[in-house]
Amino acid sequence: MNILSLLHNVTPKPFWKIGSRFYHSYLKNKYLKRKRPFVPGETSKAKSRRLREGFYEKYLNGNGLDIGFGGDLVLPSAQGWDFEHGDAQYLNGLEDEQFDFVYSSHTLEHMQDPAIALKNWYRILKNGGYLIIYIPHRDLYEKKKTLPSRFNPTHTFFFLIDRDELPDTIGIIPLIKRNLTGYELVYAKECNEGHTITDPMLHSDGEYSIEVVIKKCN
């Protein structure tokens, strides 16, 4: 269990909300004043596999946006978007068809409405560009079927690849089919390189994610 989850579990809810709000405000002001420090996360963890697969050459060309990057940009040249820039669900201020690629790692599971987020992430993508979504796989990461998350209290939904198990689990392919038009689903696959921990009470190691690549073909 990580420190965030531990504090959330032992802190009375009113104090947790007040404390987290003040901390959020402090970080927002800090990051707006100066560049975020590099913090390796899930994107860095996937880098060696992606290099072998030619992922960067195929999908990350031109002007790109990394949503929810957390200091771990998918490419040094990509523009980062995190909470200090605005709500990732709406991306207010960003124009339609602005980016050649839009990438997001472990952010969709924090959205109050993943469908709205998906539509807006697609909205800012140019025709012919790629939307890449990297999200925790429920059975590799959560290792349970119902909320709340054992390891991250801000997760609002769990994800599988091909099926919904409502109310807590969304299938990413069904979500795409319900909300997007004019696209090609290049792939949606399980990424489990280095994953060895199956104990549901222990945080997973290695990759424990679903990787999705969508090409805009309007």
N, C-alpha and C positions, 0 to 999 in steps of 0.2 A: 504494500500500500504506500502511495507517495505522500509527501508532506501535506499537499493541498487537501487530499482526501481525509487524512488523519485530523487536520485542523477542523475541517468541515464537520466531521463526525463528533468531535468533542466540544465544539463551540456552540453555545445556544444560538438558535436561528436568528433572532433579532440582532445579536452582536456580530454574527457572521456577515449579515447583509450590510450593516453599517461599516464594518471593518473592510470588507471587500470593495465597497463603493469608494472609500477614501483611498485605498491602495490603488485601485483602478485609475482614479483621478491623478494620483501622484505619478504613476507610470506614463499616463497619456501626456502629461506636461513634460516629463523627462524625455520621452522619445520624440516629441515634436521639436524640442530644442536641439537635440543632437541625434546622430545616427544610432540606430540600435546596434548593440554589440553582437558579434557572431555567436550564436548558440546552436550547436549541432542538435538536430532533431530527427524526425522520421524521414525528411528529405535527404539528409546526409547519409542516413542508414541505408537508403536504397541506391546510392550513387554507384557503387561497384557493379551491382547487377545491371543497372541501366546503361552503364558504359559498355558492358559486354553485349547488350542487346541493341546498341545503336540508337537508344531512346532519344538522346539529345539531338542527334543529326536529323532524325525523322520528324520530330514533333516540336522542337523548341527553337524555331528560327524566327528572326525578326524581333519586333517589339512585343514584349511579354509582360504580363501582370501575374504576380504571385500573391494570392489571397490567403491571409492568415499565416504569413511566412514566419513570424516569431523570431526573426534574426537568422533564419536559415534559408536564404534565397536559393531557388532551384538553379538559377544562373546569376553570376555577378552583375550581368547587364539588365536583368529583369527589374521591373518596378515592384516594390513591395507595398502591400496594402494590409494594414492590421487595425486594431481597434482605435488607435490614435488618429487614423485617417477617416473613420466613419464606420457605419454599420455594414458588415460584409454581406448581409442579406439583401441590401438594396443598392450599394455602391453609388450612392447619390453623388453627383458631380462628374461622373464618368460618362462619356458620350457613347452612343451605340456604335458598334463595329469599329472600335478604336484599336484593338490589339490583335496581333498575329497569333498569339497563343495566350491562353488563360490557364493558370495552374493553381491548384489548391491542395494542400496536404493537411489532413486531420483538422478540418474546419467545418465541413458540412454537418457533422454530428453535433455541433454546438448551436446550430441555427434553430430558431423557434419554428420556422416554416421552411424546410429544405426545398420545397417546390418553388417558392418565391426566389430563394437564393439561386437555385439552378437556372431559372429563367433569366435572372439578371446577369449571372456569370456568362450565359450564352449570348445575352443581348449585346455585351460590349466586345464580342468576338467578331473579327472580320470574316467575311465569306471565304471559305477555303482554309481557315485557321483551325486550330485544335484546342479543345477544352479537355484538360487532364485533371481528373479527380482522384485523389488518394485518400482513402478513409479506412478506419479500423474495421476489420472483419469481426463480426460479433463472436463467432465461435473460436477465433484465434486470440482475440483480445479480452472481450468481456467474459467469455466462457460462462455465460448465463443468458437467460431468455427474457428477463424482465428488468425494467428500470427499478431503482437507480443503478448507475454504473458503480461498480465496486472500486474503481481506480480513478475516476474523474467525475466529480459531482456536477459538472456543467454539461455533461452529455445529455442531449434531449431525445435522441433516438439511437437505436442500434441499426447496423446494416448487414445485409446478406447480398449476394450477387443477383440471384434470379427470382426471389420470391419475398412477398410481404408476409410477416407474421404479426399482425396488428394485435394490440395497439402500440407496441414498443419497437418493433423491427420493420424496417423498410427495405425492400429489394431495390437496389440501385438501378437495375435495368427496367423494372416496371415503373419506377419514378421517372426515368428518362422518357419512356414511351408515353406516359400520361401528360408530360409537360413540354416536350420539345417537338418541333417539326423541322423538316428539311435538314436532316443530319444523317451521317453514316457512323454507326457504332463500330469503331475500328477493333476494339476488344474491351472486355471486362474480365479481369482475371484475379485469382488469389495469389498473393505474394507472401511467401512464408520462409524465405531464405534465412537460415540461422535460428529459426523458431524451434525451441526445444521444451519450453515450460508449458505443461498442460494442466498443472494443478490450478483449479479455479480460484484458489485463495492467494495465488502468487502472480505478480505482474509478469507478463510475457516478455521474452527476449526476442532478438532478431526482428524480422519483418512479420507483422501480423495484420496485413492490410489487404484491401481491394484496390486495384488500379484500373481506372477506366480512361479510355481515350475516345473522344468524340470529334469527328470532323464536321464543320459547318458547311452545308451544301445548298444553301438557299439560292 
